[in-house]
Amino acid sequence: MARISVSIPDDLAEAFEKAFQRVDKDAVIADLMRKAVEERVRGPRSGNFVERSRRIRASGRAVSDEEIRRARQELRD
């Protein structure tokens, strides 16, 4: 297994430690890196409308028809 060393701001390191207590932090970082690589390979405009819609719905905020139309159009472009 490879080892990577990165420098991050102290406040981010503290927030990460606090948010992921009692969790395998190596696995969390590996998962984040995997997702970042997948997004980079797919490209910036290849977002998944269904996934984006689920995230919006999970946020609990109301979404206007215009926001939905705009999101659809962005994904088509």
DSSP file (Angstrom, degrees, kcal/mol; ACC not computed):
  #  RESIDUE AA STRUCTURE BP1 BP2  ACC     N-H-->O    O-->H-N    N-H-->O    O-->H-N    TCO  KAPPA ALPHA  PHI   PSI    X-CA   Y-CA   Z-CA
    1    1 A M              0   0    0      0, 0.0     2,-0.1     0, 0.0     0, 0.0   0.000 360.0 360.0 360.0 140.2    0.0    0.0    0.0
    2    2 A A        -     0   0    0      1,-0.0     2,-0.4     2,-0.0     0, 0.0  -0.413 360.0-142.2 -82.0 157.8    1.3    3.5   -0.9
    3    3 A R        -     0   0    0     -2,-0.1     2,-0.4     2,-0.0    -1,-0.0  -0.986  15.1-170.8-122.6 130.4    1.8    6.3    1.6
    4    4 A I        -     0   0    0     -2,-0.4     2,-0.5     2,-0.0    -2,-0.0  -0.964   8.2-154.5-121.7 137.3    1.1    9.9    0.7
    5    5 A S        +     0   0    0     -2,-0.4     2,-0.3     2,-0.0    -2,-0.0  -0.949  18.8 172.6-113.1 126.5    2.0   12.9    2.8
    6    6 A V        -     0   0    0     -2,-0.5     2,-0.5     2,-0.0    -2,-0.0  -0.941  26.1-133.2-130.3 153.5   -0.1   16.1    2.6
    7    7 A S        +     0   0    0     -2,-0.3    -2,-0.0     0, 0.0     0, 0.0  -0.916  28.7 173.2-106.8 131.3   -0.1   19.4    4.5
    8    8 A I        -     0   0    0     -2,-0.5     5,-0.0     1,-0.0    -2,-0.0  -0.928  40.4 -85.2-132.1 157.6   -3.5   20.8    5.6
    9    9 A P     >  -     0   0    0      0, 0.0     4,-2.1     0, 0.0     3,-0.4  -0.280  37.2-121.2 -61.2 147.4   -4.4   23.7    7.7
   10   10 A D  H  > S+     0   0    0      1,-0.2     4,-2.5     2,-0.2     5,-0.2   0.878 111.6  55.4 -57.6 -40.3   -4.5   23.0   11.5
   11   11 A D  H  > S+     0   0    0      1,-0.2     4,-2.2     2,-0.2    -1,-0.2   0.869 108.1  48.8 -64.6 -35.0   -8.2   24.0   11.8
   12   12 A L  H  > S+     0   0    0     -3,-0.4     4,-2.6     2,-0.2    -1,-0.2   0.908 110.3  50.9 -69.0 -41.6   -9.1   21.5    9.1
   13   13 A A  H  X S+     0   0    0     -4,-2.1     4,-2.5     2,-0.2    -2,-0.2   0.909 112.1  47.4 -61.4 -42.4   -7.1   18.7   10.8
   14   14 A E  H  X S+     0   0    0     -4,-2.5     4,-2.3     2,-0.2    -1,-0.2   0.916 112.4  48.6 -65.7 -43.4   -8.9   19.5   14.1
   15   15 A A  H  X S+     0   0    0     -4,-2.2     4,-2.7     2,-0.2    -2,-0.2   0.902 111.8  50.1 -63.4 -40.9  -12.3   19.6   12.5
   16   16 A F  H  X S+     0   0    0     -4,-2.6     4,-2.2     2,-0.2    -2,-0.2   0.939 110.7  49.0 -62.4 -47.8  -11.6   16.3   10.7
   17   17 A E  H  < S+     0   0    0     -4,-2.5    -2,-0.2     1,-0.2    -1,-0.2   0.910 114.3  46.2 -57.8 -43.4  -10.4   14.6   13.9
   18   18 A K  H >< S+     0   0    0     -4,-2.3     3,-0.8     1,-0.2    -1,-0.2   0.907 114.2  46.7 -67.2 -42.7  -13.5   15.8   15.7
   19   19 A A  H 3< S+     0   0    0     -4,-2.7    -1,-0.2     1,-0.2    -2,-0.2   0.795 118.7  40.4 -70.9 -28.8  -15.9   14.8   12.9
   20   20 A F  T >< S+     0   0    0     -4,-2.2     3,-1.3    -5,-0.2    -1,-0.2  -0.179  75.0 156.0-119.0  40.8  -14.4   11.3   12.5
   21   21 A Q  T <  S+     0   0    0     -3,-0.8     3,-0.1     1,-0.3    -3,-0.1  -0.391  73.8  11.5 -62.7 143.5  -13.7   10.2   16.0
   22   22 A R  T 3  S+     0   0    0      1,-0.2     2,-0.3    -2,-0.1    -1,-0.3   0.760 105.8 115.1  59.1  28.4  -13.6    6.4   16.4
   23   23 A V  S <  S-     0   0    0     -3,-1.3     2,-1.2     0, 0.0    -1,-0.2  -0.949  80.9-102.8-125.8 147.6  -13.6    6.0   12.6
   24   24 A D     >  -     0   0    0     -2,-0.3     4,-1.7     1,-0.2     3,-0.4  -0.555  36.4-169.5 -69.3  98.3  -10.9    4.5   10.3
   25   25 A K  H  > S+     0   0    0     -2,-1.2     4,-2.6     1,-0.2     5,-0.2   0.816  81.9  59.7 -65.3 -32.0   -9.5    7.8    9.0
   26   26 A D  H  > S+     0   0    0      1,-0.2     4,-2.5     2,-0.2    -1,-0.2   0.908 106.6  48.3 -60.5 -41.0   -7.4    6.1    6.4
   27   27 A A  H  > S+     0   0    0     -3,-0.4     4,-2.3     2,-0.2    -2,-0.2   0.884 110.5  51.4 -67.5 -38.6  -10.5    4.6    4.9
   28   28 A V  H  X S+     0   0    0     -4,-1.7     4,-2.4     2,-0.2    -2,-0.2   0.947 112.9  44.5 -62.5 -48.9  -12.3    8.0    5.0
   29   29 A I  H  X S+     0   0    0     -4,-2.6     4,-2.6     1,-0.2    -2,-0.2   0.907 112.4  51.9 -63.2 -42.4   -9.4    9.7    3.1
   30   30 A A  H  X S+     0   0    0     -4,-2.5     4,-2.5    -5,-0.2    -1,-0.2   0.906 110.4  49.2 -61.2 -41.3   -9.1    6.8    0.6
   31   31 A D  H  X S+     0   0    0     -4,-2.3     4,-2.3     2,-0.2    -2,-0.2   0.916 111.4  48.8 -65.0 -43.1  -12.9    7.0   -0.1
   32   32 A L  H  X S+     0   0    0     -4,-2.4     4,-2.3     1,-0.2    -2,-0.2   0.907 112.6  48.2 -62.1 -41.8  -12.7   10.8   -0.6
   33   33 A M  H  X S+     0   0    0     -4,-2.6     4,-2.5     2,-0.2    -2,-0.2   0.908 109.7  52.5 -64.8 -41.6   -9.7   10.4   -2.9
   34   34 A R  H  X S+     0   0    0     -4,-2.5     4,-2.3     1,-0.2    -2,-0.2   0.926 111.2  46.9 -59.4 -45.4  -11.5    7.7   -4.9
   35   35 A K  H  X S+     0   0    0     -4,-2.3     4,-2.5     1,-0.2    -1,-0.2   0.894 110.9  52.1 -64.5 -40.0  -14.5   10.0   -5.4
   36   36 A A  H  X S+     0   0    0     -4,-2.3     4,-2.2     2,-0.2    -1,-0.2   0.901 110.1  48.6 -63.6 -40.7  -12.2   12.9   -6.4
   37   37 A V  H  X S+     0   0    0     -4,-2.5     4,-2.5     2,-0.2    -2,-0.2   0.925 111.0  50.3 -65.1 -44.3  -10.5   10.7   -9.0
   38   38 A E  H  X S+     0   0    0     -4,-2.3     4,-2.3     1,-0.2    -2,-0.2   0.919 111.7  47.9 -60.3 -43.8  -13.8    9.5  -10.4
   39   39 A E  H  X S+     0   0    0     -4,-2.5     4,-2.0     1,-0.2    -1,-0.2   0.904 111.6  50.0 -63.7 -41.1  -15.1   13.0  -10.7
   40   40 A R  H  < S+     0   0    0     -4,-2.2    -2,-0.2     1,-0.2    -1,-0.2   0.902 111.5  48.4 -64.6 -41.0  -11.9   14.2  -12.4
   41   41 A V  H  < S+     0   0    0     -4,-2.5    -1,-0.2     1,-0.2    -2,-0.2   0.896 113.2  47.3 -67.3 -40.0  -12.1   11.3  -14.9
   42   42 A R  H  < S-     0   0    0     -4,-2.3    -1,-0.2    -5,-0.2    -2,-0.2   0.823 113.7-123.4 -70.6 -31.3  -15.8   12.0  -15.7
   43   43 A G    ><  -     0   0    0     -4,-2.0     3,-1.0    -5,-0.2    -1,-0.1  -0.182  24.4 -77.2 102.1 161.3  -15.2   15.7  -16.1
   44   44 A P  T 3  S+     0   0    0      0, 0.0     3,-0.3     0, 0.0    -1,-0.1   0.753 124.3  44.7 -70.1 -26.0  -16.6   18.8  -14.4
   45   45 A R  T 3  S+     0   0    0      1,-0.2    -2,-0.1    -3,-0.1    32,-0.0   0.338  86.5  89.8-101.6   7.2  -20.0   18.8  -16.3
   46   46 A S    <   +     0   0    0     -3,-1.0    -1,-0.2    -7,-0.2    29,-0.1   0.011  55.7 151.7 -97.4  31.8  -20.9   15.2  -16.2
   47   47 A G        -     0   0    0     -3,-0.3     2,-0.6     1,-0.1     3,-0.1  -0.176  50.8-112.8 -59.5 154.0  -22.8   15.4  -12.9
   48   48 A N     >  -     0   0    0      1,-0.2     4,-2.7     2,-0.0     5,-0.2  -0.820  18.4-154.1 -93.3 117.0  -25.6   12.9  -12.3
   49   49 A F  H  > S+     0   0    0     -2,-0.6     4,-2.7     1,-0.2     5,-0.2   0.893  94.4  51.1 -59.2 -42.5  -29.0   14.7  -12.2
   50   50 A V  H  > S+     0   0    0      2,-0.2     4,-2.3     1,-0.2    -1,-0.2   0.936 112.2  45.7 -62.7 -46.2  -30.5   12.0  -10.0
   51   51 A E  H  > S+     0   0    0      1,-0.2     4,-2.1     2,-0.2    -2,-0.2   0.915 113.3  50.0 -63.3 -42.6  -27.7   12.2   -7.5
   52   52 A R  H  X S+     0   0    0     -4,-2.7     4,-2.1     1,-0.2    -1,-0.2   0.905 110.2  50.8 -61.9 -41.5  -27.8   15.9   -7.5
   53   53 A S  H  X S+     0   0    0     -4,-2.7     4,-2.7    -5,-0.2    -2,-0.2   0.895 108.4  52.1 -63.2 -41.0  -31.6   15.9   -7.0
   54   54 A R  H  X S+     0   0    0     -4,-2.3     4,-2.6     2,-0.2    -1,-0.2   0.903 108.8  50.4 -63.0 -40.6  -31.2   13.5   -4.1
   55   55 A R  H  X S+     0   0    0     -4,-2.1     4,-1.3     2,-0.2    -2,-0.2   0.916 111.6  48.0 -63.8 -42.1  -28.7   15.8   -2.4
   56   56 A I  H  X>S+     0   0    0     -4,-2.1     5,-0.6     1,-0.2     4,-0.6   0.933 113.2  47.7 -62.8 -45.6  -31.0   18.8   -2.8
   57   57 A R  H ><5S+     0   0    0     -4,-2.7     3,-1.2     1,-0.2    -2,-0.2   0.895 109.2  53.8 -63.0 -39.7  -33.9   16.9   -1.4
   58   58 A A  H 3<5S+     0   0    0     -4,-2.6    -1,-0.2     1,-0.3    -2,-0.2   0.782  97.6  65.3 -66.4 -26.0  -31.8   15.6    1.5
   59   59 A S  H 3<5S-     0   0    0     -4,-1.3    -1,-0.3    -3,-0.4    -2,-0.2   0.741 101.5-136.4 -69.6 -20.1  -30.9   19.2    2.4
   60   60 A G  T <<5 +     0   0    0     -3,-1.2     2,-0.2    -4,-0.6    -3,-0.1   0.454  58.5 129.0  83.3  -0.6  -34.6   19.8    3.2
   61   61 A R      < -     0   0    0     -5,-0.6    -1,-0.3     1,-0.1     2,-0.2  -0.626  64.5-107.1 -91.2 151.1  -34.8   23.2    1.4
   62   62 A A        -     0   0    0     -2,-0.2     2,-0.5    -3,-0.1    -1,-0.1  -0.475  31.4-152.0 -72.4 143.2  -37.5   24.0   -1.2
   63   63 A V        -     0   0    0     -2,-0.2     2,-0.1     4,-0.0    -1,-0.0  -0.970   9.6-133.2-121.3 130.5  -36.3   24.1   -4.8
   64   64 A S     >  -     0   0    0     -2,-0.5     4,-1.8     1,-0.1     5,-0.1  -0.342  22.9-114.5 -77.9 161.2  -38.0   26.2   -7.4
   65   65 A D  H  > S+     0   0    0      1,-0.2     4,-2.7     2,-0.2     5,-0.2   0.877 118.4  57.2 -59.4 -37.4  -38.9   25.0  -10.8
   66   66 A E  H  > S+     0   0    0      1,-0.2     4,-2.6     2,-0.2    -1,-0.2   0.900 104.2  50.7 -62.6 -41.3  -36.4   27.5  -12.2
   67   67 A E  H  > S+     0   0    0      2,-0.2     4,-2.4     1,-0.2    -1,-0.2   0.894 111.7  48.4 -63.0 -39.2  -33.6   25.9  -10.2
   68   68 A I  H  X S+     0   0    0     -4,-1.8     4,-2.4     2,-0.2    -2,-0.2   0.927 111.9  48.4 -67.0 -44.8  -34.6   22.5  -11.4
   69   69 A R  H  X S+     0   0    0     -4,-2.7     4,-2.4     1,-0.2    -2,-0.2   0.914 112.2  49.7 -60.1 -42.4  -34.7   23.7  -15.1
   70   70 A R  H  X S+     0   0    0     -4,-2.6     4,-2.6     1,-0.2    -2,-0.2   0.915 110.3  49.9 -64.0 -43.7  -31.3   25.3  -14.6
   71   71 A A  H  X S+     0   0    0     -4,-2.4     4,-1.8     1,-0.2    -1,-0.2   0.913 111.5  48.8 -62.6 -42.7  -29.7   22.2  -13.2
   72   72 A R  H  X S+     0   0    0     -4,-2.4     4,-1.3     1,-0.2    -1,-0.2   0.927 111.8  49.1 -61.9 -44.3  -31.1   20.1  -16.0
   73   73 A Q  H  X S+     0   0    0     -4,-2.4     4,-1.9     1,-0.2     3,-0.3   0.906 108.3  53.5 -63.8 -41.8  -29.8   22.5  -18.6
   74   74 A E  H  < S+     0   0    0     -4,-2.6    -1,-0.2     1,-0.2    -2,-0.2   0.887 109.1  49.3 -59.6 -39.2  -26.3   22.6  -17.0
   75   75 A L  H  < S+     0   0    0     -4,-1.8    -1,-0.2     1,-0.2    -2,-0.2   0.754 109.5  52.1 -74.3 -23.0  -26.1   18.8  -17.2
   76   76 A R  H  <        0   0    0     -4,-1.3    -1,-0.2    -3,-0.3    -2,-0.2   0.827 360.0 360.0 -78.7 -33.0  -27.2   18.8  -20.9
   77   77 A D     <        0   0    0     -4,-1.9    -1,-0.2    -5,-0.1    -2,-0.2   0.480 360.0 360.0 -67.7 360.0  -24.5   21.3  -21.9
